Amino acid sequence: MSEMRGERLQVMLSPEELALVDDFRFQHRMPTRAAAVRELLRHGLGVGGADGVSGVKSANYGVFNRGPDGHTQGSPEAAE
């Protein structure tokens, strides 16, 4: 894989997802969040799992199960 990084990718994460990225980063002593995300991408791409189903929303690919309004189901915030 080329070491040149010519493309920038912006990803929106929930606070819980960001905490998981940071936990992974610190557990593996990685220098930056970007390095951790690249390593997680390598792991995920090696495993597969995205089956290319059409009509699926981006929100369906989160780390946590979310309700129709975007909040984690069963969380105190969702009850408010």
Backbone torsions as a table, in degrees:
resi	resn	phi	psi	omega
1	MET	NA	139.5	-178.6
2	SER	-69.6	141.0	177.4
3	GLU	-82.8	-9.8	177.9
4	MET	-73.3	132.6	-179.8
5	ARG	-118.1	89.0	-175.6
6	GLY	-93.6	-7.7	-178.1
7	GLU	-116.6	140.1	175.6
8	ARG	-105.6	136.2	-179.7
9	LEU	-123.6	122.5	178.1
10	GLN	-100.0	130.2	-178.8
11	VAL	-129.4	129.9	176.5
12	MET	-92.2	129.2	-179.8
13	LEU	-123.9	148.8	172.3
14	SER	-74.1	163.7	176.9
15	PRO	-57.7	-35.8	179.5
16	GLU	-67.6	-41.9	179.3
17	GLU	-65.6	-41.3	178.3
18	LEU	-63.6	-38.7	177.7
19	ALA	-62.1	-38.8	178.3
20	LEU	-66.0	-40.3	177.1
21	VAL	-62.5	-45.8	179.9
22	ASP	-64.5	-40.4	176.9
23	ASP	-60.2	-45.8	178.2
24	PHE	-59.7	-45.6	-178.7
25	ARG	-57.5	-49.9	-175.8
26	PHE	-72.7	-35.3	177.7
27	GLN	-63.8	-32.6	-178.4
28	HIS	-102.6	10.1	176.9
29	ARG	51.4	48.8	-179.3
30	MET	-90.4	146.0	-172.6
31	PRO	-72.8	-29.2	-175.3
32	THR	-143.8	163.3	173.3
33	ARG	-62.6	-39.6	-179.2
34	ALA	-59.7	-41.8	178.4
35	ALA	-63.8	-40.2	178.9
36	ALA	-64.6	-43.2	179.7
37	VAL	-64.4	-41.7	177.8
38	ARG	-61.5	-40.8	179.5
39	GLU	-66.6	-41.6	177.4
40	LEU	-63.5	-37.5	175.4
41	LEU	-62.7	-43.3	177.9
42	ARG	-58.8	-44.9	178.9
43	HIS	-62.3	-48.3	-177.6
44	GLY	-65.4	-40.0	179.7
45	LEU	-68.4	-28.0	177.4
46	GLY	-72.7	-27.8	-177.8
47	VAL	-86.3	-35.3	-176.3
48	GLY	86.2	-156.7	176.6
49	GLY	119.3	-31.4	177.2
50	ALA	-78.4	115.1	-173.5
51	ASP	-97.5	5.1	174.8
52	GLY	71.2	28.8	178.7
53	VAL	-69.5	128.4	-179.4
54	SER	-81.2	154.7	178.1
55	GLY	82.7	4.9	-179.8
56	VAL	-89.6	133.9	-178.6
57	LYS	-79.5	152.9	177.3
58	SER	-56.7	-36.9	-178.9
59	ALA	-61.0	-23.0	179.9
60	ASN	-73.9	-8.7	-178.3
61	TYR	-103.4	23.9	178.3
62	GLY	-76.0	171.1	178.9
63	VAL	-78.8	-33.4	-177.2
64	PHE	-110.2	152.7	173.9
65	ASN	-73.0	132.5	-177.4
66	ARG	-124.1	151.0	177.4
67	GLY	-79.1	-179.5	-177.4
68	PRO	-64.2	-23.8	180.0
69	ASP	-93.5	4.0	176.4
70	GLY	95.6	-9.0	179.2
71	HIS	-88.8	155.2	177.6
72	THR	-64.9	128.9	179.8
73	GLN	-64.9	133.8	178.3
74	GLY	86.5	-1.7	179.0
75	SER	-81.1	155.3	178.2
76	PRO	-59.7	-32.3	-180.0
77	GLU	-65.2	-33.9	-177.6
78	ALA	-71.1	-24.3	-178.7
79	ALA	-79.6	-18.4	-177.0
80	GLU	-74.6	NA	NA
